[in-house]
Amino acid sequence: MMNLDKTVLFVGAGFSKASGIKSTKELEECFLNFSLNTVTPEPLQNQITEILKKYYRLVFGWEDVGQYPSLDDHFTTLDLTANSGHNIGEYTPRKLRAIRRLSIHRVFDIINSNFSDNSRVETFLKKMHNGKKIQLLLQIGILHWKDIYTIKLKINLIIIMG
């Protein structure tokens, strides 16, 4: 048997796609149109959607139709302005941090609503685990995926962000 003590697995978006998690492009497409969820009640999802749409209109000049800003642009704008103490129009750093929390909540809701067990992924992780820690280099959008499998398989996954 091979010694995997010093093994780091480099995985990308395709690794999580096998478990039903949407790609970044798919996340962007449903970010403002998401309501189907078993965790967050629909009235609250609708309020979150309206808050995010208002933010997109005022900050990015987005109309109710057309291309959405990328999630990279969305989160970068929020992080840079909120963390530097700047306003964007009516949005104070406090409001921007609230928008960021709602945005993260929305992304996790989308991920959770689409996640499904994948026997190949589970088998692979169990074989690689073999009682030891597994190190995975993951894209930032897949961090919550790690929590799902850590709990489900009762294994210790370590995230290495480069």
Backbone torsions as a table, in degrees:
resi	resn	phi	psi	omega
1	MET	NA	139.3	-178.2
2	MET	-73.2	140.7	175.8
3	ASN	-84.6	116.4	-177.2
4	LEU	-108.6	18.5	-176.1
5	ASP	-57.0	-35.1	-176.5
6	LYS	-111.2	32.7	-177.6
7	THR	-95.2	134.1	173.3
8	VAL	-117.9	129.6	178.1
9	LEU	-95.5	126.0	175.8
10	PHE	-101.1	111.2	-178.4
11	VAL	-125.0	150.4	-180.0
12	GLY	-116.2	-162.0	-175.3
13	ALA	-61.6	-30.4	-180.0
14	GLY	-61.8	-28.3	179.8
15	PHE	-65.3	-42.1	179.3
16	SER	-80.4	-26.4	179.6
17	LYS	-59.3	-33.2	179.5
18	ALA	-63.9	-20.6	178.4
19	SER	-100.5	16.2	174.2
20	GLY	86.0	5.3	-178.9
21	ILE	-79.2	133.8	-175.3
22	LYS	-67.3	151.3	172.8
23	SER	-72.7	169.0	179.0
24	THR	-58.7	-43.7	179.6
25	LYS	-60.6	-42.7	178.5
26	GLU	-66.9	-36.6	175.5
27	LEU	-61.7	-44.5	179.7
28	GLU	-60.6	-38.5	-177.0
29	GLU	-68.9	-29.1	-178.8
30	CYS	-109.5	3.4	-176.4
31	PHE	-57.3	-42.2	-179.1
32	LEU	-98.3	0.1	-177.4
33	ASN	-123.2	25.4	-174.3
34	PHE	-95.4	126.5	175.2
35	SER	-139.8	-21.9	-178.1
36	LEU	-75.1	115.1	-177.0
37	ASN	-161.8	144.1	178.2
38	THR	-97.7	-10.2	-177.2
39	VAL	-98.4	-53.4	-176.5
40	THR	-93.7	125.6	-179.8
41	PRO	-59.2	146.5	-176.2
42	GLU	-56.7	-41.7	178.2
43	PRO	-58.9	-37.4	177.8
44	LEU	-70.4	-40.9	175.9
45	GLN	-58.9	-41.5	179.6
46	ASN	-63.6	-39.3	177.2
47	GLN	-65.5	-42.5	177.7
48	ILE	-60.5	-44.3	179.3
49	THR	-58.7	-45.9	-178.9
50	GLU	-64.3	-39.7	177.5
51	ILE	-63.5	-44.6	-180.0
52	LEU	-67.2	-39.5	178.5
53	LYS	-63.4	-42.8	178.1
54	LYS	-60.6	-43.9	178.2
55	TYR	-60.2	-45.7	179.6
56	TYR	-61.8	-39.9	180.0
57	ARG	-65.0	-48.5	-175.2
58	LEU	-74.4	-35.9	-174.4
59	VAL	-91.2	-42.3	-174.7
60	PHE	-105.4	-3.6	-177.9
61	GLY	69.1	22.5	-177.8
62	TRP	-71.8	140.7	173.1
63	GLU	-100.7	170.1	-177.7
64	ASP	-67.6	-8.0	174.5
65	VAL	-128.2	161.0	177.8
66	GLY	106.5	-175.8	-175.2
67	GLN	-73.7	136.5	177.2
68	TYR	-82.0	153.2	169.6
69	PRO	-61.8	150.1	178.2
70	SER	-67.8	156.1	176.4
71	LEU	-64.8	-30.4	174.7
72	ASP	-60.6	-48.4	178.2
73	ASP	-62.6	-42.5	-179.3
74	HIS	-57.8	-55.7	-175.6
75	PHE	-73.7	-33.6	177.7
76	THR	-64.6	-44.4	178.2
77	THR	-60.5	-46.2	179.1
78	LEU	-61.4	-47.8	-176.8
79	ASP	-64.7	-47.7	-177.1
80	LEU	-64.1	-43.1	-177.1
81	THR	-77.2	-45.7	-178.4
82	ALA	-64.5	-42.2	-176.8
83	ASN	-75.1	-20.5	178.7
84	SER	-96.0	-3.3	177.5
85	GLY	82.1	16.8	-179.8
86	HIS	-93.3	156.2	172.8
87	ASN	-95.1	156.0	165.7
88	ILE	-123.4	103.5	-176.4
89	GLY	56.5	-126.0	-179.4
90	GLU	-78.1	-5.7	-175.6
91	TYR	-89.3	108.3	175.8
92	THR	-77.8	165.7	176.5
93	PRO	-54.1	-37.0	178.5
94	ARG	-63.0	-45.9	178.5
95	LYS	-66.4	-37.6	178.9
96	LEU	-64.2	-39.7	176.8
97	ARG	-65.6	-35.8	176.5
98	ALA	-65.3	-42.6	176.5
99	ILE	-60.9	-40.6	179.1
100	ARG	-62.5	-44.3	178.7
101	ARG	-63.0	-42.0	176.6
102	LEU	-62.8	-38.4	-179.8
103	SER	-66.1	-43.0	177.9
104	ILE	-64.5	-42.8	176.9
105	HIS	-57.7	-44.6	-179.2
106	ARG	-62.7	-45.4	179.9
107	VAL	-61.4	-45.4	179.5
108	PHE	-64.7	-37.2	175.5
109	ASP	-60.3	-43.7	179.7
110	ILE	-63.7	-45.2	179.2
111	ILE	-60.6	-48.5	-178.3
112	ASN	-63.0	-35.9	-176.6
113	SER	-73.0	-19.5	-177.2
114	ASN	-106.9	-8.8	-176.4
115	PHE	-68.1	136.5	174.0
116	SER	-140.9	147.9	178.9
117	ASP	-60.2	143.5	175.7
118	ASN	-131.2	112.5	-174.1
119	SER	-62.0	-33.5	179.5
120	ARG	-67.7	-42.0	178.3
121	VAL	-64.4	-45.9	179.5
122	GLU	-60.7	-45.9	179.6
123	THR	-61.6	-44.8	179.1
124	PHE	-59.0	-48.4	-178.2
125	LEU	-65.7	-39.6	178.6
126	LYS	-64.2	-41.6	179.4
127	LYS	-66.4	-40.8	179.3
128	MET	-70.1	-33.1	-176.6
129	HIS	-66.6	-62.3	177.6
130	ASN	43.9	43.1	176.8
131	GLY	83.4	0.6	-177.5
132	LYS	-116.5	169.4	176.2
133	LYS	-72.3	146.0	174.4
134	ILE	-113.1	135.0	175.7
135	GLN	-108.1	125.5	180.0
136	LEU	-121.4	133.3	171.3
137	LEU	-95.7	110.3	-173.8
138	LEU	-117.1	155.3	170.3
139	GLN	-70.2	150.4	-174.8
140	ILE	-58.6	-33.1	-178.3
141	GLY	-70.6	-5.6	-174.9
142	ILE	-108.4	7.2	-176.7
143	LEU	-58.4	-38.9	-178.7
144	HIS	-66.6	-30.5	176.2
145	TRP	-55.9	-41.2	178.8
146	LYS	-57.7	-42.8	179.8
147	ASP	-62.5	-40.3	-179.5
148	ILE	-60.2	-49.6	-177.5
149	TYR	-75.5	-29.1	176.7
150	THR	-62.7	-43.5	179.7
151	ILE	-72.1	-47.5	-174.4
152	LYS	-64.1	-44.6	-175.1
153	LEU	-97.4	-4.0	-179.6
154	LYS	53.2	47.9	176.4
155	ILE	-122.9	159.7	-178.2
156	ASN	-97.6	110.0	177.1
157	LEU	-104.8	136.7	177.2
158	ILE	-111.8	133.8	177.9
159	ILE	-98.0	130.7	175.2
160	ILE	-114.6	115.9	179.7
161	MET	-101.5	125.0	-178.6
162	GLY	-99.1	NA	NA
